[in-house]
């Protein structure tokens, strides 16, 4: 996914947030592959989601939070 405000393609906190918020299925699949290969990315996903989880309508963040928790357990 090309991030509109980032000049790199690494999964930083900002890139993960952008992928969750604006990403399409293909972008999510890429994030999933990266997360399964690197537990540090799962931890970053949790960090990003914690900031949004208070909003009950932020369903994308709720999904990714549960996904990351399940795979870190």
Residue, then its C-alpha position, 0 to 999 in steps of 0.5 A: x500500500x502506498x501511504x499518502x504521508x510516508x516515504x517508506x514501505x515499512x510497517x511502522x506504527x503510522x503505516x499500520x494505522x494507515x493500513x488498518x484505516x484505509x487499506x483494502x483486502x490486499x493491503x490487509x493480507x500483506x499486513x497479516x503476512x508480515x504479522x505472522x512472520x514477525x511477532x513485533x508487528x503484532x505488538x505494534x498492531x495492538x499499540x495502534x488499536x489501543x488508541x482507537x478501541x474506545x470508539x465502538x464503531x471503529x470496527x477495523x481496529x476491534x478486528x485487528x486488536x482481537x486478531x493480534x491478541x489471538x496470535x500473540x497468545 
